[in-house]
Amino acid sequence: HPLDNVIWAALGGHQADLAHSDRRPLAARYQTDVAWFAAVADLSEAAGADLASQCAAGEVAILFRDRVPSALAGFDEVHREQVHQMVAPIAVRPDLSR
């Protein structure tokens, strides 16, 4: 499901033009002047290496995933937080006629 790896889905879709110019096959990140959010296609060492190659030393990369490993290759974890995602069961179109 796209929401299991929401940043990966966004940067591979409608927000691709906001991606760092050095997008790799297994990793992507927003341009740093847009957001610190980054994504990996999977949790492999190769994906971690792809993402690390897009980051300067000491640069922050924030991941939002359905699960995140205790350590992603090439990175030190500085903070972990559980985030609850809300999804509307049905789409509701607002009444704009007023």
C-alpha positions in Angstrom: 0.0 0.0 0.0 1.4 3.5 -0.8 0.9 4.7 2.7 3.3 1.9 4.0 6.1 3.9 2.4 4.5 7.3 1.8 7.6 9.4 1.0 8.8 6.7 -1.5 5.3 6.8 -3.1 5.3 10.6 -3.2 8.7 11.0 -4.7 8.0 8.3 -7.3 4.8 10.0 -8.3 3.3 13.5 -8.2 6.1 15.1 -6.2 9.0 13.6 -8.3 10.0 17.1 -9.4 10.8 17.9 -5.7 13.2 15.0 -5.4 17.0 15.5 -4.9 18.6 15.5 -8.3 20.7 12.4 -7.4 17.8 10.0 -7.0 19.0 6.4 -6.9 17.2 3.1 -7.7 16.7 2.2 -4.0 16.5 5.6 -2.3 15.1 9.1 -2.8 14.9 12.3 -0.8 13.4 15.7 -1.1 15.6 18.6 -2.1 17.0 19.8 1.3 15.4 23.2 0.9 12.0 21.5 0.6 12.0 18.9 3.4 14.3 16.6 5.3 12.1 13.6 4.4 13.8 10.6 2.6 12.8 7.1 1.6 14.2 3.8 0.8 12.6 1.2 -1.4 13.4 -1.6 1.0 15.4 -2.0 4.2 18.5 -3.6 2.6 22.1 -2.4 3.1 22.1 -1.4 -0.6 19.1 0.9 -0.1 20.9 2.5 3.0 24.0 3.0 0.8 22.0 4.6 -1.9 20.4 7.0 0.6 23.8 7.7 2.3 25.3 8.7 -1.1 22.7 11.5 -1.3 23.4 12.9 2.1 26.3 15.1 3.2 28.1 14.1 6.5 25.9 15.0 9.4 22.9 15.7 7.3 19.5 14.7 8.6 17.2 12.2 6.7 13.8 11.5 8.2 12.1 8.2 7.2 8.4 7.4 7.5 7.7 3.7 7.0 5.5 1.0 8.2 8.6 -0.3 9.9 12.2 0.9 10.2 15.2 -1.2 11.2 17.2 -0.4 14.3 20.0 0.9 12.1 20.0 1.7 8.4 23.4 1.2 6.8 25.3 4.5 6.7 23.3 6.3 9.3 23.1 6.8 13.1 19.6 6.9 14.6 19.1 10.1 16.6 15.4 9.9 17.3 12.5 7.4 16.8 8.8 8.1 17.3 5.7 6.2 16.6 3.3 8.1 14.4 -0.4 7.2 13.9 -1.7 7.5 10.5 -5.4 8.3 9.9 -7.2 7.3 6.7 -10.7 8.3 5.8 -12.8 5.2 5.1 -14.6 7.0 2.3 -13.8 10.2 0.3 -16.1 13.1 1.0 -16.4 15.8 -1.5 -17.1 19.2 0.2 -20.1 21.2 -0.7 -18.6 24.3 -2.4 -22.0 25.7 -3.6 -22.3 28.0 -0.5 
